[in-house]
């Protein structure tokens, strides 16, 4: 191994104490800081991505190679470090670090400090934690202030994507849905290309399917949908029996502005549910979808769905929760494309993440909270649907959604919900406006970890 007193250019490095077998190691937990540890060649937390700051000589950013989103910053802790603070890797951009070359005692090395500041890295408190301290004038007086750098080979190129994705559109084709259908049709090629360009899906491994539905006679009026509720129960059955690729992540997107029959809506022509009855119980099917690894999402055409129907929002929140999906509001037709993309990518990432962590289920039998925390602590990067909240908070609505989530049948769910009379949509969106929707790659949130945990538990039977 060869060492240089400063980085020789952008790249990946180990940072070593000059005259000791000690290397700077990241501890990627809250306020854990940096440690000096013996060399471990397989330890990613001893590797650092160091890049020159443009326009500045001898100034660099330093990020953990174990998680490239963790930049080295500074944390103040007067009780422990005499007010000098210590370097801290945290989920944030790196500060600018001056790496200042020195030559004393016949040796070349560098000292590290925040650009423009005085105190340098040291470890002088007896526990191998890296802290800041005033600069000593020689190696012998400040041995843990002196560092050299080992340049590491470039990482091999990432393997080609190998995952598969099946996306099933489930479209209400009653008269009110025309603009949404046309918008999706006009942009299907762009949607396909964006999903492929995510870099996660193998060539020729993206498939789309389509289920369309209206209602049962005599309620199947194509101009308006008849009684309000539609034949979503039958659509759910078609989702379950679609020709899914067993090796693919499976995402179903139901686009509708109405509820299914049987959830206690006024004027429902089939108040007990689908006239075909068994097996088209959407609650039972929701549980089956979860066990088969099919993530059900609902793109709710608003403000119609929540403005006209009192129970639809809570029903869809509860039944999508079973499979780790959720409801996404479509406030206007212009948001269709971004919402489809965001819902598809977010569900794909969470489903794949859950599938890769099925082995964790046994250690958290019937403990969703514990499994959620364990999955959250992995700090995976996932595509995330980003938009301002569309719906008002409502305690009874949340209780209803939980009742549908826990129910084993449509009948059981009906017995455990109470009517919500308040307007469910925030005031600024009731006239048809909608929050802007985008998709971003972010560290997994705890809510997303909960969704992944439900996927794991449903697929493994815990």
C-alpha positions in Angstrom: 0.0 0.0 0.0 1.3 3.4 -0.9 0.3 6.7 0.7 0.4 10.3 -0.3 0.3 13.4 2.0 -2.8 14.8 0.2 -5.4 13.4 -2.2 -4.0 13.2 -5.8 -7.3 13.9 -7.4 -11.0 13.1 -7.2 -11.6 9.5 -6.1 -12.0 7.0 -3.3 -9.5 6.9 -0.4 -8.7 5.5 3.0 -7.5 8.2 5.4 -4.7 6.9 7.7 -3.0 8.3 10.8 0.6 8.9 9.7 2.6 6.6 12.0 -0.1 4.2 13.3 -2.3 1.4 12.0 -5.4 3.5 12.5 -7.9 4.6 9.8 -10.7 7.1 9.8 -14.0 5.2 9.9 -17.6 6.5 9.6 -20.3 5.6 12.1 -23.5 6.2 10.2 -25.9 6.6 13.1 -27.2 9.7 14.8 -24.3 11.9 16.1 -21.8 9.0 16.2 -19.0 10.9 14.5 -15.8 9.4 13.2 -13.6 6.8 14.8 -10.0 5.7 14.4 -10.0 1.9 13.8 -7.5 -0.8 12.7 -7.4 -1.5 9.0 -10.3 -3.6 7.7 -10.0 -3.9 3.9 -13.6 -5.1 3.5 -15.1 -2.3 5.6 -16.8 0.3 3.4 -17.0 2.7 6.3 -13.2 3.1 6.1 -13.5 4.4 2.5 -14.1 8.0 1.6 -15.2 9.7 -1.6 -13.0 12.9 -1.8 -13.6 15.6 -4.5 -11.9 18.9 -5.1 -14.0 22.0 -4.6 -13.9 23.9 -7.9 -12.1 27.2 -7.7 -10.3 26.5 -4.5 -6.8 25.1 -4.0 -6.4 22.3 -1.4 -10.1 22.3 -0.5 -12.2 19.1 -0.8 -15.6 17.6 0.0 -15.5 14.3 1.9 -18.3 11.8 1.8 -18.7 8.2 3.1 -18.3 5.6 0.5 -20.6 3.3 2.5 -23.4 5.8 1.8 -22.4 8.5 -0.7 -25.2 10.7 0.7 -23.4 11.1 4.0 -21.1 14.1 3.9 -18.7 15.0 6.7 -20.0 18.0 8.6 -19.4 19.3 12.1 -21.2 18.8 15.4 -20.7 21.0 18.5 -20.6 19.3 21.8 -19.0 21.4 24.5 -19.3 18.9 27.3 -17.4 16.2 25.5 -14.9 18.1 23.3 -14.2 21.3 25.2 -16.2 23.3 22.7 -14.2 22.3 19.7 -16.8 19.9 18.3 -16.1 16.9 16.1 -16.4 15.8 12.5 -19.7 14.1 11.8 -20.9 12.0 8.8 -24.6 12.8 8.4 -27.2 12.7 5.6 -26.2 16.1 4.2 -23.8 17.7 1.8 -20.2 17.7 2.9 -18.6 20.9 4.3 -15.6 22.2 2.5 -12.5 20.7 4.1 -9.0 22.2 3.8 -6.4 19.4 3.5 -3.2 21.3 4.4 0.1 19.6 3.5 2.8 19.8 6.2 6.4 18.8 6.5 7.9 18.4 10.0 10.2 15.9 11.7 11.3 14.8 8.2 7.8 13.5 7.4 5.1 14.6 4.9 1.4 14.5 5.9 -1.7 16.7 6.0 -3.9 18.2 8.6 -7.7 18.5 8.1 -9.9 21.4 9.1 -13.0 23.2 8.0 -12.1 25.6 5.2 -11.5 29.0 6.9 -11.4 27.6 10.4 -8.5 27.0 12.9 -9.0 23.7 14.7 -7.9 20.5 13.1 -8.8 16.8 13.3 -7.4 15.1 16.3 -8.1 12.2 18.7 -6.9 13.0 22.1 -9.6 11.9 24.5 -8.6 8.2 24.8 -11.5 6.6 23.0 -10.3 6.9 19.4 -13.1 9.3 18.5 -12.1 12.0 16.1 -12.5 15.5 17.5 -11.2 19.0 16.8 -8.3 20.5 18.7 -5.9 23.4 18.4 -3.0 22.6 16.0 0.2 21.2 17.4 3.6 22.1 15.9 5.0 18.6 15.4 4.1 15.0 14.7 5.3 14.0 18.2 3.1 16.5 20.0 0.0 15.8 17.9 0.3 12.3 16.3 -3.4 12.0 15.7 -3.5 15.3 13.9 -1.4 13.9 11.0 -2.9 12.0 8.1 -2.0 10.4 4.8 -4.2 9.1 2.0 -4.4 5.7 0.2 -5.9 6.0 -3.2 -8.3 3.0 -3.9 -9.2 1.5 -7.3 -12.2 2.8 -9.1 -15.4 0.9 -8.5 -16.4 -1.6 -11.3 -19.3 -0.5 -13.4 -22.6 -1.4 -12.0 -24.3 -4.6 -13.3 -27.0 -4.1 -15.9 -30.5 -3.9 -14.5 -32.1 -7.2 -13.9 -35.5 -6.5 -12.4 -38.8 -6.9 -14.1 -41.9 -4.7 -13.7 -45.6 -5.5 -14.6 -47.9 -2.4 -14.4 -51.6 -3.1 -14.8 -53.9 -0.1 -15.4 -57.4 -0.6 -14.1 -59.5 2.0 -15.7 -63.1 3.1 -14.9 -64.6 3.9 -18.4 -67.8 5.6 -17.4 -68.5 8.9 -19.0 -66.7 11.1 -16.4 -63.4 9.4 -17.0 -62.9 10.4 -20.6 -60.3 13.2 -20.1 -58.2 11.0 -17.8 -58.3 8.1 -20.3 -57.2 10.3 -23.2 -54.4 11.9 -21.2 -53.0 8.5 -20.3 -53.3 7.3 -23.9 -51.5 10.3 -25.3 -48.6 9.8 -22.9 -48.2 6.1 -22.6 -45.0 6.0 -24.7 -43.4 8.8 -22.5 -44.5 6.9 -19.4 -42.9 3.7 -20.7 -39.6 5.5 -21.6 -39.4 7.2 -18.2 -39.8 3.9 -16.4 -37.2 2.3 -18.5 -34.8 5.2 -18.1 -34.9 4.7 -14.3 -32.1 2.2 -14.9 -33.6 -0.5 -12.7 -35.7 -2.5 -15.1 -34.0 -5.0 -17.4 -34.4 -4.6 -21.2 -37.7 -6.1 -22.4 -38.8 -6.7 -18.8 -41.4 -3.9 -18.6 -45.0 -5.0 -19.4 -48.3 -3.1 -19.3 -51.8 -4.5 -19.0 -55.2 -3.0 -19.0 -58.5 -3.8 -17.3 -61.6 -1.7 -18.0 -64.9 -1.7 -16.2 -68.2 0.1 -15.9 -71.1 -1.4 -13.9 -73.6 -4.2 -13.7 -77.0 -3.9 -15.5 -79.2 -2.0 -15.0 -76.7 0.5 -13.6 -74.2 0.4 -16.5 -75.0 3.8 -18.0 -71.8 4.7 -20.0 -72.7 8.4 -20.0 -72.7 8.8 -16.2 -72.3 5.5 -14.5 -75.9 4.9 -13.3 -76.1 4.9 -9.5 -72.6 6.2 -8.6 -70.7 3.1 -7.3 -69.3 1.0 -10.1 -68.1 -2.6 -10.7 -64.7 -2.2 -9.0 -65.4 -5.5 -7.3 -65.1 -7.3 -10.6 -62.1 -5.2 -11.6 -60.4 -6.4 -8.4 -61.1 -10.0 -9.4 -59.5 -9.3 -12.8 -56.4 -7.8 -11.1 -56.0 -11.0 -9.1 -56.2 -13.3 -12.1 -54.3 -11.2 -14.6 -51.3 -12.9 -16.3 -48.7 -11.6 -14.0 -45.0 -12.5 -14.4 -44.1 -14.4 -11.2 -40.6 -12.9 -11.3 -41.7 -9.3 -11.7 -42.6 -6.6 -9.3 -46.4 -6.2 -9.7 -48.1 -2.9 -9.5 -51.8 -2.3 -10.2 -53.1 1.3 -10.7 -56.9 1.7 -10.3 -58.0 5.1 -11.8 -61.5 6.0 -10.7 -63.8 8.7 -9.3 -66.2 6.3 -7.6 -66.4 3.6 -5.0 -67.3 0.0 -5.3 -70.7 -1.3 -4.4 -71.4 -2.4 -0.8 -69.5 0.3 1.3 -72.7 2.1 2.6 -72.9 4.9 0.0 -76.2 6.6 -0.5 -78.2 5.4 -3.5 -76.1 2.3 -4.0 -78.1 0.0 -6.4 -76.3 -3.0 -4.9 -75.9 -2.1 -1.2 -74.6 -5.6 -0.2 -71.8 -5.5 -2.8 -71.2 -7.0 -6.2 -74.4 -8.8 -7.4 -72.2 -11.7 -8.4 -71.3 -12.0 -4.7 -68.6 -14.7 -4.2 -65.8 -14.5 -5.1 -65.9 -10.7 -5.9 -65.5 -9.3 -2.4 -62.9 -6.5 -2.8 -61.8 -6.8 0.8 -61.1 -10.5 0.5 -59.4 -9.9 -2.8 -57.3 -7.1 -1.3 -55.9 -9.6 1.2 -55.2 -12.0 -1.6 -53.4 -9.3 -3.7 -51.2 -8.6 -0.7 -50.2 -12.3 -0.3 -49.4 -12.6 -4.0 -47.1 -9.5 -3.9 -49.4 -7.4 -6.1 -49.2 -3.7 -4.9 -52.6 -2.0 -5.4 -52.7 1.8 -5.7 -55.7 4.0 -6.4 -55.4 7.2 -8.4 -58.5 9.0 -7.1 -60.0 11.5 -9.5 -60.7 14.4 -7.3 -62.6 16.4 -6.1 -65.3 14.0 -7.3 -64.4 10.9 -5.3 -64.2 12.6 -1.9 -66.8 15.3 -2.7 -69.6 13.1 -3.8 -69.0 10.0 -1.7 -68.6 9.8 2.1 -66.9 6.4 2.4 -64.9 5.9 -0.7 -61.7 7.6 0.4 -61.4 5.6 3.6 -62.3 2.4 1.8 -59.5 2.9 -0.7 -57.0 4.0 1.9 -57.7 0.8 3.9 -57.8 -1.7 1.1 -54.6 -0.4 -0.6 -52.8 -0.5 2.7 -53.2 -4.2 2.8 -50.7 -4.7 -0.1 -48.4 -1.8 0.8 -50.0 0.5 -1.7 -51.8 3.8 -1.1 -54.2 6.3 -2.6 -52.8 9.1 -4.8 -55.2 12.1 -5.5 -55.6 13.3 -9.1 -56.7 16.9 -8.6 -56.9 17.6 -12.3 -56.3 15.8 -15.6 -52.8 17.4 -16.0 -51.5 15.5 -13.0 -52.3 12.1 -14.5 -48.9 11.4 -16.1 -46.7 12.5 -13.2 -48.9 10.6 -10.8 -48.8 7.4 -12.8 -45.0 7.7 -13.0 -44.5 8.5 -9.3 -46.9 5.8 -8.1 -45.3 3.2 -10.4 -41.7 4.0 -9.4 -42.4 4.3 -5.7 -44.3 1.1 -5.6 -41.7 -0.7 -7.7 -38.9 0.4 -5.4 -40.8 -0.5 -2.2 -41.9 -3.8 -3.6 -38.4 -4.8 -4.7 -37.0 -3.6 -1.3 -39.6 -5.7 0.5 -38.9 -8.7 -1.7 -35.1 -8.5 -0.9 -35.9 -8.4 2.8 -38.4 -11.3 3.2 -35.8 -13.1 5.4 -36.3 -10.5 8.1 -39.9 -11.4 8.7 -39.2 -14.4 11.0 -37.4 -12.1 13.5 -40.5 -9.8 13.8 -43.4 -12.2 13.9 -46.6 -10.0 14.2 -44.4 -7.0 15.1 -44.9 -4.6 12.2 -43.5 -1.7 14.2 -40.2 -3.5 14.9 -39.9 -4.6 11.3 -40.6 -1.1 10.0 -37.8 0.3 12.2 -35.4 -2.4 11.0 -36.2 -1.7 7.3 -36.0 2.1 7.9 -32.6 1.7 9.5 -31.3 0.2 6.2 -31.6 3.7 4.8 -32.4 2.5 1.2 -32.8 5.1 -1.5 -36.3 4.9 -3.1 -38.3 6.9 -5.7 -40.8 9.0 -3.8 -44.1 10.6 -4.8 -43.7 14.2 -3.7 -46.7 16.5 -3.4 -48.3 18.7 -0.8 -51.0 17.0 1.3 -54.3 17.1 -0.5 -56.6 15.7 2.2 -57.6 17.2 5.6 -56.6 15.2 8.7 -59.7 13.4 10.0 -59.6 11.0 13.1 -62.8 9.2 12.2 -61.7 8.8 8.6 -58.4 7.3 9.8 -60.4 4.9 12.1 -62.5 3.9 9.1 -59.5 3.3 6.9 -58.0 1.1 9.6 -61.2 -0.9 9.9 -61.1 -1.6 6.2 -57.4 -2.5 6.5 -58.1 -5.0 9.3 -61.4 -6.4 7.8 -61.5 -9.9 6.3 -64.6 -9.2 4.3 -66.8 -6.4 2.9 -69.5 -7.3 5.4 -67.1 -7.0 8.4 -65.8 -3.7 7.1 -69.3 -2.2 6.8 -70.1 -3.1 10.4 -67.1 -1.2 11.8 -67.2 2.2 10.0 -68.9 5.4 11.0 -70.0 8.1 8.6 -67.7 11.1 8.2 -69.6 14.4 7.4 -66.7 16.8 7.1 -65.2 17.8 3.8 -62.2 15.6 3.2 -60.3 17.9 0.8 -58.3 20.9 1.9 -60.0 24.2 1.1 -57.5 25.3 -1.5 -58.1 22.3 -3.7 -61.9 22.0 -3.5 -62.4 24.0 -6.7 -60.4 21.6 -8.8 -56.9 22.8 -8.3 -54.2 20.3 -7.5 -50.7 20.3 -5.8 -47.8 19.8 -8.2 -46.6 16.2 -8.4 -43.0 15.1 -8.9 -40.9 12.0 -8.2 -37.6 12.2 -6.4 -35.1 9.7 -5.1 -34.9 10.1 -1.4 -33.9 8.0 1.7 -36.8 5.8 2.6 -39.1 7.5 5.1 -40.6 5.7 8.1 -44.0 5.7 6.4 -42.5 4.0 3.3 -40.8 1.5 5.6 -44.1 0.7 7.2 -45.5 0.0 3.7 -42.6 -2.2 2.9 -43.0 -4.0 6.3 -46.7 -4.7 5.4 -45.5 -6.2 2.1 -43.0 -8.4 3.8 -45.5 -9.7 6.4 -48.3 -10.3 3.9 -46.0 -12.2 1.5 -44.5 -14.4 4.2 -47.7 -15.0 6.1 -46.6 -13.3 9.3 
